[in-house]
Amino acid sequence: MKRSIYTAEHEAFRAMIRDFIAKEVTPHFDRWEKDNLVDRDFFRKLAALGVMGFDIPEEYGGSGEISYKYQTIITEECARAAVSFGHYSVSTGIVLPYLLNLADEDQKKRWLPGIAAGDLMLCVAMSEPGTGSDLAGIRTSAKLSDDGTHYVLNGSKTFITGARNSELCVVAARTSPATPKDRRHGLSLFVVPTDADGFEYGRKLEKIGLRSSDTSELSFTDVKVPVENLLGEQDKGFSYLGQNLPRERLSISVGATANATAAIRFAQEYVSERHVFGQPVAAFQNT
Ligand SMILES: Cc1cc2nc3c(=O)[nH]c(=O)nc-3n(C[C@H](O)[C@H](O)[C@H](O)COP(=O)(O)OP(=O)(O)OC[C@H]3O[C@@H](n4cnc5c(N)ncnc54)[C@H](O)[C@@H]3O)c2cc1C
């Protein structure tokens, strides 16, 4: 079935990405998968293509608001070549929207240009050892200091994608107790530099797929987070997390469709190369 959703401009972008993958990704991909890490400088190469700044306003060094179709094309081309860009899609497609939607002017000036340049990569830390689907149960705490200048972050997170290749981590933490009527009250989001004192990496978890990015445990011990790094309003974090999930689900569904399409294509190519179940077609003809 021929798709009509892409224009000539999209197809030119696709050709550019396909060429980039062949030169800058495929030759290194086995090593990235082995290390669970892409070369850090690779994200700056992506930035030179303009794809780190999707949706970042031009005044902050980005490409401005842009159709999600361009990110879809990147996903499709990665699936076609059986590679991935590490945690690029998490940083750009899932975490960046938190900053675009919630950051104030000062925060946008501090972070968005570095993100568009590929110098600041992002991860998000919601899940905890005892808290996955049920985010209202988050136990990581952020306590405002007596002088009101910073929060003190304590707790641990697990399953955090791309943490080891990120400079900034959006952390969900409890700032106030839940109320009897609303378990979801009292969570807040913070932008935490991954090199802050007390921010530690734990185990890198083994996975059977998505191996070119790490999935890590994190722990926070008295991490000082300036009040200027609170995203949005204190205690409203749960609703912010909910507002961003549709975008995450869109990226997962695009990835699933692109990978299924690529799998069918690989199977067709395999058979057309006269192999069936790993045997040359001729071997079956002789039996
Ligand atoms: C590869 C990978 C990358 C990840 N990256 C990140 C990341 O970057 N940042 C981050 O914060 N987290 C990340 N996660 C964590 C992910 O968000 C959680 O795994 C997910 O929220 C589910 O939590 P859980 O694993 O604790 O499962 P649980 O919440 O314990 O759920 C286990 C099962 O029970 C079901 N279940 C749970 N509650 C209910 C209910 N009320 N009713 C019916 N069924 C229910 C679930 O559907 C699931 O099938 C990642 C996970 C993986 C595997």
Ligand as a Chemical Component Dictionary entry (heavy atoms), coordinates in Angstrom:
data_LIG
# 
_chem_comp.id                   LIG 
_chem_comp.type                 NON-POLYMER 
_chem_comp.pdbx_formal_charge   0 
_chem_comp.three_letter_code    LIG 
# 
loop_
_chem_comp_atom.comp_id 
_chem_comp_atom.atom_id 
_chem_comp_atom.alt_atom_id 
_chem_comp_atom.type_symbol 
_chem_comp_atom.charge 
_chem_comp_atom.model_Cartn_x 
_chem_comp_atom.model_Cartn_y 
_chem_comp_atom.model_Cartn_z 
_chem_comp_atom.pdbx_ordinal 
LIG C1  C1  C 0 13.606 -0.942 28.842 1  
LIG C2  C2  C 0 12.916 -0.101 29.879 2  
LIG C3  C3  C 0 13.175 1.259  29.925 3  
LIG C4  C4  C 0 12.561 2.062  30.897 4  
LIG N1  N1  N 0 12.875 3.388  30.953 5  
LIG C5  C5  C 0 12.370 4.149  31.955 6  
LIG C6  C6  C 0 12.786 5.512  32.112 7  
LIG O1  O1  O 0 13.567 6.053  31.315 8  
LIG N2  N2  N 0 12.294 6.207  33.177 9  
LIG C7  C7  C 0 11.422 5.662  34.063 10 
LIG O2  O2  O 0 11.021 6.359  34.985 11 
LIG N3  N3  N 0 11.015 4.375  33.951 12 
LIG C8  C8  C 0 11.466 3.609  32.912 13 
LIG N4  N4  N 0 11.075 2.289  32.795 14 
LIG C9  C9  C 0 10.170 1.725  33.790 15 
LIG C10 C10 C 0 8.776  1.524  33.258 16 
LIG O3  O3  O 0 8.122  2.770  33.148 17 
LIG C11 C11 C 0 8.097  0.570  34.245 18 
LIG O4  O4  O 0 8.664  -0.702 34.015 19 
LIG C12 C12 C 0 6.617  0.542  34.086 20 
LIG O5  O5  O 0 6.073  1.733  34.586 21 
LIG C13 C13 C 0 5.990  -0.656 34.800 22 
LIG O6  O6  O 0 6.422  -0.680 36.122 23 
LIG P1  P1  P 0 6.964  -2.045 36.798 24 
LIG O7  O7  O 0 8.009  -2.624 35.923 25 
LIG O8  O8  O 0 7.298  -1.741 38.226 26 
LIG O9  O9  O 0 5.727  -3.028 36.749 27 
LIG P2  P2  P 0 4.476  -3.055 37.716 28 
LIG O10 O10 O 0 3.940  -1.678 37.930 29 
LIG O11 O11 O 0 4.829  -3.849 38.938 30 
LIG O12 O12 O 0 3.451  -3.871 36.845 31 
LIG C14 C14 C 0 3.607  -5.279 36.616 32 
LIG C15 C15 C 0 2.404  -5.754 35.833 33 
LIG O13 O13 O 0 1.185  -5.496 36.554 34 
LIG C16 C16 C 0 0.281  -4.741 35.768 35 
LIG N5  N5  N 0 -0.418 -3.780 36.618 36 
LIG C17 C17 C 0 0.143  -2.867 37.426 37 
LIG N6  N6  N 0 -0.810 -2.166 38.082 38 
LIG C18 C18 C 0 -2.002 -2.651 37.659 39 
LIG C19 C19 C 0 -3.346 -2.325 37.964 40 
LIG N7  N7  N 0 -3.667 -1.375 38.843 41 
LIG N8  N8  N 0 -4.302 -3.020 37.339 42 
LIG C20 C20 C 0 -3.996 -4.009 36.461 43 
LIG N9  N9  N 0 -2.734 -4.344 36.133 44 
LIG C21 C21 C 0 -1.752 -3.687 36.719 45 
LIG C22 C22 C 0 1.167  -4.020 34.732 46 
LIG O14 O14 O 0 0.439  -3.721 33.541 47 
LIG C23 C23 C 0 2.240  -5.056 34.474 48 
LIG O15 O15 O 0 1.829  -6.006 33.529 49 
LIG C24 C24 C 0 11.645 1.476  31.814 50 
LIG C25 C25 C 0 11.369 0.121  31.754 51 
LIG C26 C26 C 0 12.004 -0.668 30.807 52 
LIG C27 C27 C 0 11.696 -2.146 30.780 53 
# 
loop_
_chem_comp_bond.comp_id 
_chem_comp_bond.atom_id_1 
_chem_comp_bond.atom_id_2 
_chem_comp_bond.value_order 
_chem_comp_bond.pdbx_ordinal 
LIG C1  C2  SING 1  
LIG C2  C3  SING 2  
LIG C2  C26 DOUB 3  
LIG C3  C4  DOUB 4  
LIG C4  N1  SING 5  
LIG C4  C24 SING 6  
LIG N1  C5  DOUB 7  
LIG C5  C6  SING 8  
LIG C5  C8  SING 9  
LIG C6  O1  DOUB 10 
LIG C6  N2  SING 11 
LIG N2  C7  SING 12 
LIG C7  O2  DOUB 13 
LIG C7  N3  SING 14 
LIG N3  C8  DOUB 15 
LIG C8  N4  SING 16 
LIG N4  C9  SING 17 
LIG N4  C24 SING 18 
LIG C9  C10 SING 19 
LIG C10 O3  SING 20 
LIG C10 C11 SING 21 
LIG C11 O4  SING 22 
LIG C11 C12 SING 23 
LIG C12 O5  SING 24 
LIG C12 C13 SING 25 
LIG C13 O6  SING 26 
LIG O6  P1  SING 27 
LIG P1  O7  DOUB 28 
LIG P1  O8  SING 29 
LIG P1  O9  SING 30 
LIG O9  P2  SING 31 
LIG P2  O10 DOUB 32 
LIG P2  O11 SING 33 
LIG P2  O12 SING 34 
LIG O12 C14 SING 35 
LIG C14 C15 SING 36 
LIG C15 O13 SING 37 
LIG C15 C23 SING 38 
LIG O13 C16 SING 39 
LIG C16 N5  SING 40 
LIG C16 C22 SING 41 
LIG N5  C17 SING 42 
LIG N5  C21 SING 43 
LIG C17 N6  DOUB 44 
LIG N6  C18 SING 45 
LIG C18 C19 SING 46 
LIG C18 C21 DOUB 47 
LIG C19 N7  SING 48 
LIG C19 N8  DOUB 49 
LIG N8  C20 SING 50 
LIG C20 N9  DOUB 51 
LIG N9  C21 SING 52 
LIG C22 O14 SING 53 
LIG C22 C23 SING 54 
LIG C23 O15 SING 55 
LIG C24 C25 DOUB 56 
LIG C25 C26 SING 57 
LIG C26 C27 SING 58 
# 
